[in-house]
């Protein structure tokens, strides 16, 4: 995972909550909920690009770990 840049690391780990001690999935879900509660984010015009960004970031993370997308 040394070849990940800071932006991919922050986005892919849920604003770095994946590196915290404890229930990291719960922390990540909390971050997602807080993002969703931002006014206007629940619009499909915003949600679809955010979802595509998430898929792209997951692919980058998977490439760093396994070597394939």
C-alpha positions in Angstrom: 0.0 0.0 0.0 3.0 2.2 -0.2 2.1 3.4 -3.7 -1.2 5.0 -2.7 -1.2 8.8 -2.7 -2.7 10.7 0.3 -6.0 11.5 -1.5 -6.7 7.8 -2.3 -5.7 6.8 1.2 -8.1 9.3 2.8 -11.0 8.6 0.5 -10.5 4.8 0.5 -10.3 4.5 4.3 -13.3 6.6 5.1 -11.5 9.8 6.0 -8.8 7.6 7.7 -11.4 5.9 10.0 -10.2 2.5 8.6 -6.9 3.0 10.6 -8.6 3.7 14.0 -8.7 1.1 16.7 -12.1 -0.5 17.3 -15.0 -1.1 15.0 -13.7 0.6 11.9 -16.8 -0.3 9.8 -19.0 1.5 12.3 -16.8 4.6 12.1 -16.8 4.5 8.3 -20.6 4.2 8.3 -20.8 7.2 10.6 -18.6 9.2 8.1 -20.9 8.1 5.3 -24.0 9.2 7.3 -22.5 12.6 8.0 -21.7 13.1 4.3 -25.2 12.0 3.4 -26.7 14.5 5.9 -25.0 17.5 4.1 -27.8 19.5 2.5 -28.0 18.7 -1.2 -25.9 15.5 -1.2 -29.0 13.3 -1.2 -29.6 14.5 -4.8 -29.0 11.9 -7.5 -26.9 14.5 -9.4 -24.4 14.4 -6.4 -24.9 10.8 -5.3 -24.1 9.2 -8.6 -20.7 10.9 -9.0 -19.8 10.2 -5.4 -20.7 6.5 -5.9 -18.5 6.4 -9.0 -15.7 8.0 -7.1 -16.1 5.4 -4.4 -15.9 2.6 -7.0 -12.8 4.1 -8.6 -11.1 4.5 -5.2 -12.0 0.9 -4.3 -10.3 -0.2 -7.5 -7.2 1.8 -6.7 -7.0 0.2 -3.2 -7.6 -3.3 -4.6 -4.8 -2.7 -7.2 -2.4 -1.7 -4.4 -3.2 -4.9 -2.4 -3.9 -7.6 -4.9 -2.5 -6.3 -8.2 -5.8 -6.4 -10.1 -9.0 -4.4 -10.1 
